[in-house]
């Protein structure tokens, strides 16, 4: 890995040249590089966390002045319990995955002596533009090395000290391995994103990781293919046959496990019949842990009639914008699913919930809580999202939890 202040054209050209050698590197060499990377980061922990503390100090001042959101500030903290250990374990988990390269996924006999094969191979050169989260460097470097892809990394200014400390440790480790130095580059020059996005002759894929504004900007300003998904506006729908205790546990984990994460639930849809049977216990648990609840009139009325007065007083009125908002904080929008009069079938309620999610969610992760396999399967088939869960926290939507080693 190299820290570079070269011109964008030089950076992209160097990565492209390195990718050709990197693509044919044996699996044992790539895995050895990951082992070295893990060891170097472990040894550099004190320096990296000290650098991260400097970033946090500056970011805290920016958040106090209103120049930085609290959600970004939380994502910066590499010292948050479990975050450092998860970053390091992710490197080893990626190392221990099966080699993704050289796998024959299709083999067809076209004619006598003529065989067509489809074989997995690296994409080439990746440009990853990301904001705030310092552990992303280790995640991306590990995945790029395992898959034989060269990567150009450009991080946000909020984590400059952390990025440099992590990159220095990784660079030191990779110098003694077979991985070409220019295969993984951290760009330190400012204001180079626009120029890098023009390097379509050397860069094969752009992956923006950050705000919706960043993803839109990248898509609008490059001819290079873009793989990007910004928002995490996740929803959970409670069907009346859901297990009440399970519902409470799932909602508390989905909303409060890590509110600033993109897989945190932001909207709770509740079937009319579950407003008095399920919602009060969920609301009580969330309010007791400091979560703000923004309710439509039906859900608020149901809760006011069942919660103690001191908790009912904490309920807030929702506005339409709340159901299109990624709060990234301990705030949950609640909406009752009420079929039209004289047509209160569960099928229609399910359709209304599905329609709401498909219209308002960001197609990231959505879930249904129900004891009916038929209802769950219909929900999963109808909701147009990357992950659609049944009786599972939205926080399950994570590369490490899926067994992919890291995000």
ABEGO torsion letter per residue (X at the ends): XBBBABBAAAAAAAAAAAAAAAAABBAAAAAAAAAAAAAAAAAAAAAAAAAAAAAAAAAAAAAAAGABBAAAAAAABAABBGAAAAAAAAAAAAAABBBABGBBABBBBABBGBBBBBBBBBAEBBBBBBBGBAAAAAAAAAAAAAAGBBBBBBBBAAAAAAAAAAAAAAAAAAAABABBAAABBBBABBGAAAAAAABAAABABBBBBEBAAAAAAAAAABABBBBBBABBBBBBBBBAABBAAAAAAAAAAAAAABAABAABBABBBBBAAAAAAAAAAAAAAAAAAGBBBBBBAAAAAAAAAABBAAAAAABBBBBAAAAABBAGBBBBBBBBBBBBBGBABAAAAAAAAAAAAAAABAGABBBBBBABAAAAAAAAAABBBABBBBGBBAAABBAAAAGAGBX
